[in-house]
């Protein structure tokens, strides 16, 4: 996971978007300047054809 980077610097593929970030008891609507930190829960929407790319960019193991 690209912790600490602004979302604008995370190369998500087209047809994907980070919809929200839950941090502790707060739910954030992310902007380009929003950063992801350890412990955050993110909600990502993506079309099927880019799902594995999104997981790879975010460093997620989905197998």
Backbone atoms as SQL, in Angstrom:
CREATE TABLE atoms (id INTEGER PRIMARY KEY, chain TEXT, resi INTEGER, resn TEXT, atom TEXT, x REAL, y REAL, z REAL);
INSERT INTO atoms VALUES
  (1, 'A', 1, 'UNK', 'N', 0.871, -1.186, 0.000),
  (2, 'A', 1, 'UNK', 'CA', 0.000, 0.000, 0.000),
  (3, 'A', 1, 'UNK', 'C', 0.899, 1.225, 0.000),
  (4, 'A', 2, 'UNK', 'N', 0.583, 2.169, -0.818),
  (5, 'A', 2, 'UNK', 'CA', 1.403, 3.389, -0.885),
  (6, 'A', 2, 'UNK', 'C', 1.097, 4.351, 0.266),
  (7, 'A', 3, 'UNK', 'N', 1.430, 3.934, 1.489),
  (8, 'A', 3, 'UNK', 'CA', 1.111, 4.737, 2.669),
  (9, 'A', 3, 'UNK', 'C', 1.787, 6.098, 2.616),
  (10, 'A', 4, 'UNK', 'N', 1.035, 7.114, 3.029),
  (11, 'A', 4, 'UNK', 'CA', 1.573, 8.457, 3.158),
  (12, 'A', 4, 'UNK', 'C', 1.599, 9.276, 1.887),
  (13, 'A', 5, 'UNK', 'N', 1.373, 8.648, 0.733),
  (14, 'A', 5, 'UNK', 'CA', 1.369, 9.392, -0.530),
  (15, 'A', 5, 'UNK', 'C', 0.010, 10.055, -0.743),
  (16, 'A', 6, 'UNK', 'N', -0.011, 11.260, -1.315),
  (17, 'A', 6, 'UNK', 'CA', -1.302, 11.837, -1.705),
  (18, 'A', 6, 'UNK', 'C', -1.945, 10.958, -2.781),
  (19, 'A', 7, 'UNK', 'N', -3.248, 10.832, -2.757),
  (20, 'A', 7, 'UNK', 'CA', -3.937, 10.008, -3.745),
  (21, 'A', 7, 'UNK', 'C', -3.622, 10.446, -5.168),
  (22, 'A', 8, 'UNK', 'N', -3.384, 11.728, -5.360),
  (23, 'A', 8, 'UNK', 'CA', -3.069, 12.224, -6.706),
  (24, 'A', 8, 'UNK', 'C', -1.771, 11.634, -7.252),
  (25, 'A', 9, 'UNK', 'N', -0.931, 11.068, -6.392),
  (26, 'A', 9, 'UNK', 'CA', 0.328, 10.473, -6.815),
  (27, 'A', 9, 'UNK', 'C', 0.262, 8.948, -6.913),
  (28, 'A', 10, 'UNK', 'N', -0.898, 8.382, -6.684),
  (29, 'A', 10, 'UNK', 'CA', -1.074, 6.931, -6.791),
  (30, 'A', 10, 'UNK', 'C', -1.655, 6.651, -8.174),
  (31, 'A', 11, 'UNK', 'N', -0.930, 5.887, -8.992),
  (32, 'A', 11, 'UNK', 'CA', -1.338, 5.695, -10.390),
  (33, 'A', 11, 'UNK', 'C', -2.446, 4.653, -10.572),
  (34, 'A', 12, 'UNK', 'N', -3.623, 4.974, -10.071),
  (35, 'A', 12, 'UNK', 'CA', -4.758, 4.078, -10.277),
  (36, 'A', 12, 'UNK', 'C', -5.134, 4.064, -11.753),
  (37, 'A', 13, 'UNK', 'N', -5.543, 2.906, -12.260),
  (38, 'A', 13, 'UNK', 'CA', -5.950, 2.850, -13.667),
  (39, 'A', 13, 'UNK', 'C', -7.272, 3.580, -13.889),
  (40, 'A', 14, 'UNK', 'N', -7.499, 3.932, -15.154),
  (41, 'A', 14, 'UNK', 'CA', -8.810, 4.479, -15.510),
  (42, 'A', 14, 'UNK', 'C', -9.859, 3.449, -15.138),
  (43, 'A', 15, 'UNK', 'N', -11.057, 3.883, -14.966),
  (44, 'A', 15, 'UNK', 'CA', -12.173, 3.022, -14.575),
  (45, 'A', 15, 'UNK', 'C', -12.048, 2.515, -13.143),
  (46, 'A', 16, 'UNK', 'N', -11.338, 3.273, -12.300),
  (47, 'A', 16, 'UNK', 'CA', -11.278, 2.956, -10.875),
  (48, 'A', 16, 'UNK', 'C', -11.224, 4.253, -10.080),
  (49, 'A', 17, 'UNK', 'N', -11.737, 4.179, -8.861),
  (50, 'A', 17, 'UNK', 'CA', -11.750, 5.359, -8.002),
  (51, 'A', 17, 'UNK', 'C', -11.792, 4.918, -6.540),
  (52, 'A', 18, 'UNK', 'N', -11.089, 5.652, -5.689),
  (53, 'A', 18, 'UNK', 'CA', -11.205, 5.436, -4.249),
  (54, 'A', 18, 'UNK', 'C', -12.385, 6.284, -3.786),
  (55, 'A', 19, 'UNK', 'N', -13.413, 5.620, -3.299),
  (56, 'A', 19, 'UNK', 'CA', -14.679, 6.274, -2.966),
  (57, 'A', 19, 'UNK', 'C', -14.653, 6.878, -1.572),
  (58, 'A', 20, 'UNK', 'N', -14.067, 6.156, -0.615),
  (59, 'A', 20, 'UNK', 'CA', -14.021, 6.677, 0.746),
  (60, 'A', 20, 'UNK', 'C', -12.836, 6.074, 1.494),
  (61, 'A', 21, 'UNK', 'N', -12.464, 6.770, 2.549),
  (62, 'A', 21, 'UNK', 'CA', -11.409, 6.313, 3.446),
  (63, 'A', 21, 'UNK', 'C', -11.973, 6.372, 4.857),
  (64, 'A', 22, 'UNK', 'N', -11.959, 5.239, 5.550),
  (65, 'A', 22, 'UNK', 'CA', -12.390, 5.232, 6.949),
  (66, 'A', 22, 'UNK', 'C', -11.144, 5.243, 7.807),
  (67, 'A', 23, 'UNK', 'N', -11.061, 6.244, 8.672),
  (68, 'A', 23, 'UNK', 'CA', -9.918, 6.406, 9.576),
  (69, 'A', 23, 'UNK', 'C', -10.475, 6.563, 10.977),
  (70, 'A', 24, 'UNK', 'N', -10.210, 5.592, 11.827),
  (71, 'A', 24, 'UNK', 'CA', -10.777, 5.571, 13.183),
  (72, 'A', 24, 'UNK', 'C', -12.295, 5.658, 13.046),
  (73, 'A', 25, 'UNK', 'N', -12.917, 6.649, 13.652),
  (74, 'A', 25, 'UNK', 'CA', -14.376, 6.779, 13.590),
  (75, 'A', 25, 'UNK', 'C', -14.844, 7.735, 12.500),
  (76, 'A', 26, 'UNK', 'N', -13.924, 8.226, 11.675),
  (77, 'A', 26, 'UNK', 'CA', -14.281, 9.201, 10.641),
  (78, 'A', 26, 'UNK', 'C', -14.302, 8.538, 9.268),
  (79, 'A', 27, 'UNK', 'N', -15.247, 8.951, 8.445),
  (80, 'A', 27, 'UNK', 'CA', -15.289, 8.542, 7.044),
  (81, 'A', 27, 'UNK', 'C', -14.973, 9.764, 6.207),
  (82, 'A', 28, 'UNK', 'N', -13.923, 9.656, 5.411),
  (83, 'A', 28, 'UNK', 'CA', -13.461, 10.767, 4.589),
  (84, 'A', 28, 'UNK', 'C', -13.873, 10.566, 3.138),
  (85, 'A', 29, 'UNK', 'N', -14.301, 11.624, 2.498),
  (86, 'A', 29, 'UNK', 'CA', -14.495, 11.622, 1.055),
  (87, 'A', 29, 'UNK', 'C', -13.164, 12.109, 0.484),
  (88, 'A', 30, 'UNK', 'N', -12.426, 11.221, -0.169),
  (89, 'A', 30, 'UNK', 'CA', -11.053, 11.562, -0.550),
  (90, 'A', 30, 'UNK', 'C', -10.956, 12.582, -1.682),
  (91, 'A', 31, 'UNK', 'N', -9.912, 13.351, -1.621),
  (92, 'A', 31, 'UNK', 'CA', -9.515, 14.319, -2.648),
  (93, 'A', 31, 'UNK', 'C', -8.104, 13.938, -3.072),
  (94, 'A', 32, 'UNK', 'N', -7.544, 14.635, -4.007),
  (95, 'A', 32, 'UNK', 'CA', -6.191, 14.348, -4.465),
  (96, 'A', 32, 'UNK', 'C', -5.145, 14.483, -3.384),
  (97, 'A', 33, 'UNK', 'N', -5.396, 15.330, -2.413),
  (98, 'A', 33, 'UNK', 'CA', -4.424, 15.557, -1.342),
  (99, 'A', 33, 'UNK', 'C', -4.574, 14.582, -0.170),
  (100, 'A', 34, 'UNK', 'N', -5.654, 13.787, -0.170),
  (101, 'A', 34, 'UNK', 'CA', -5.875, 12.821, 0.899),
  (102, 'A', 34, 'UNK', 'C', -4.773, 11.772, 0.874),
  (103, 'A', 35, 'UNK', 'N', -4.293, 11.387, 2.043),
  (104, 'A', 35, 'UNK', 'CA', -3.255, 10.356, 2.162),
  (105, 'A', 35, 'UNK', 'C', -3.829, 9.133, 2.859),
  (106, 'A', 36, 'UNK', 'N', -3.325, 7.966, 2.496),
  (107, 'A', 36, 'UNK', 'CA', -3.742, 6.713, 3.122),
  (108, 'A', 36, 'UNK', 'C', -2.676, 6.319, 4.135),
  (109, 'A', 37, 'UNK', 'N', -3.129, 5.944, 5.324),
  (110, 'A', 37, 'UNK', 'CA', -2.214, 5.550, 6.392),
  (111, 'A', 37, 'UNK', 'C', -2.534, 4.130, 6.858),
  (112, 'A', 38, 'UNK', 'N', -1.563, 3.486, 7.486),
  (113, 'A', 38, 'UNK', 'CA', -1.776, 2.154, 8.052),
  (114, 'A', 38, 'UNK', 'C', -2.986, 2.215, 8.980),
  (115, 'A', 39, 'UNK', 'N', -3.850, 1.233, 8.877),
  (116, 'A', 39, 'UNK', 'CA', -5.056, 1.186, 9.693),
  (117, 'A', 39, 'UNK', 'C', -6.275, 1.755, 9.004),
  (118, 'A', 40, 'UNK', 'N', -6.088, 2.509, 7.914),
  (119, 'A', 40, 'UNK', 'CA', -7.219, 3.029, 7.151),
  (120, 'A', 40, 'UNK', 'C', -7.912, 1.883, 6.417),
  (121, 'A', 41, 'UNK', 'N', -9.202, 2.033, 6.236),
  (122, 'A', 41, 'UNK', 'CA', -9.972, 1.125, 5.397),
  (123, 'A', 41, 'UNK', 'C', -10.427, 1.935, 4.199),
  (124, 'A', 42, 'UNK', 'N', -10.169, 1.420, 3.003),
  (125, 'A', 42, 'UNK', 'CA', -10.566, 2.164, 1.808),
  (126, 'A', 42, 'UNK', 'C', -11.629, 1.400, 1.042),
  (127, 'A', 43, 'UNK', 'N', -12.519, 2.156, 0.420),
  (128, 'A', 43, 'UNK', 'CA', -13.545, 1.589, -0.452),
  (129, 'A', 43, 'UNK', 'C', -13.177, 1.994, -1.870),
  (130, 'A', 44, 'UNK', 'N', -12.956, 0.991, -2.707),
  (131, 'A', 44, 'UNK', 'CA', -12.552, 1.221, -4.097),
  (132, 'A', 44, 'UNK', 'C', -13.627, 0.669, -5.016),
  (133, 'A', 45, 'UNK', 'N', -13.971, 1.445, -6.022),
  (134, 'A', 45, 'UNK', 'CA', -14.875, 0.977, -7.078),
  (135, 'A', 45, 'UNK', 'C', -14.038, 0.870, -8.342),
  (136, 'A', 46, 'UNK', 'N', -14.201, -0.252, -9.044),
  (137, 'A', 46, 'UNK', 'CA', -13.443, -0.458, -10.276),
  (138, 'A', 46, 'UNK', 'C', -14.205, -1.405, -11.191),
  (139, 'A', 47, 'UNK', 'N', -14.023, -1.204, -12.477),
  (140, 'A', 47, 'UNK', 'CA', -14.581, -2.150, -13.438),
  (141, 'A', 47, 'UNK', 'C', -13.774, -3.437, -13.375),
  (142, 'A', 48, 'UNK', 'N', -14.418, -4.521, -13.731),
  (143, 'A', 48, 'UNK', 'CA', -13.787, -5.839, -13.627),
  (144, 'A', 48, 'UNK', 'C', -12.434, -5.916, -14.320),
  (145, 'A', 49, 'UNK', 'N', -12.312, -5.295, -15.473),
  (146, 'A', 49, 'UNK', 'CA', -11.081, -5.454, -16.259),
  (147, 'A', 49, 'UNK', 'C', -9.862, -4.760, -15.647),
  (148, 'A', 50, 'UNK', 'N', -10.052, -3.911, -14.647),
  (149, 'A', 50, 'UNK', 'CA', -8.911, -3.245, -14.000),
  (150, 'A', 50, 'UNK', 'C', -8.742, -3.661, -12.538),
  (151, 'A', 51, 'UNK', 'N', -9.567, -4.582, -12.078),
  (152, 'A', 51, 'UNK', 'CA', -9.557, -4.972, -10.668),
  (153, 'A', 51, 'UNK', 'C', -8.175, -5.421, -10.200),
  (154, 'A', 52, 'UNK', 'N', -7.534, -6.294, -10.963),
  (155, 'A', 52, 'UNK', 'CA', -6.217, -6.795, -10.553),
  (156, 'A', 52, 'UNK', 'C', -5.159, -5.691, -10.603),
  (157, 'A', 53, 'UNK', 'N', -5.285, -4.766, -11.541),
  (158, 'A', 53, 'UNK', 'CA', -4.350, -3.637, -11.604),
  (159, 'A', 53, 'UNK', 'C', -4.473, -2.777, -10.355),
  (160, 'A', 54, 'UNK', 'N', -5.695, -2.507, -9.935),
  (161, 'A', 54, 'UNK', 'CA', -5.925, -1.701, -8.734),
  (162, 'A', 54, 'UNK', 'C', -5.295, -2.392, -7.527),
  (163, 'A', 55, 'UNK', 'N', -5.535, -3.685, -7.397),
  (164, 'A', 55, 'UNK', 'CA', -4.976, -4.436, -6.274),
  (165, 'A', 55, 'UNK', 'C', -3.446, -4.366, -6.286),
  (166, 'A', 56, 'UNK', 'N', -2.857, -4.474, -7.465),
  (167, 'A', 56, 'UNK', 'CA', -1.393, -4.419, -7.569),
  (168, 'A', 56, 'UNK', 'C', -0.863, -3.047, -7.164),
  (169, 'A', 57, 'UNK', 'N', -1.485, -1.982, -7.659),
  (170, 'A', 57, 'UNK', 'CA', -1.050, -0.614, -7.332),
  (171, 'A', 57, 'UNK', 'C', -1.143, -0.373, -5.825),
  (172, 'A', 58, 'UNK', 'N', -2.190, -0.890, -5.200),
  (173, 'A', 58, 'UNK', 'CA', -2.403, -0.680, -3.773),
  (174, 'A', 58, 'UNK', 'C', -1.660, -1.705, -2.913),
  (175, 'A', 59, 'UNK', 'N', -1.014, -2.665, -3.552),
  (176, 'A', 59, 'UNK', 'CA', -0.242, -3.657, -2.809),
  (177, 'A', 59, 'UNK', 'C', -1.106, -4.639, -2.052),
  (178, 'A', 60, 'UNK', 'N', -2.255, -4.967, -2.624),
  (179, 'A', 60, 'UNK', 'CA', -3.190, -5.886, -1.972),
  (180, 'A', 60, 'UNK', 'C', -3.045, -7.284, -2.530),
  (181, 'A', 61, 'UNK', 'N', -3.151, -8.282, -1.666),
  (182, 'A', 61, 'UNK', 'CA', -3.124, -9.672, -2.085),
  (183, 'A', 61, 'UNK', 'C', -4.560, -10.137, -2.170),
  (184, 'A', 62, 'UNK', 'N', -5.047, -10.413, -3.379),
  (185, 'A', 62, 'UNK', 'CA', -6.440, -10.790, -3.551),
  (186, 'A', 62, 'UNK', 'C', -6.610, -12.247, -3.948),
  (187, 'A', 63, 'UNK', 'N', -5.533, -12.993, -3.979),
  (188, 'A', 63, 'UNK', 'CA', -5.626, -14.409, -4.373),
  (189, 'A', 63, 'UNK', 'C', -6.107, -15.266, -3.241);
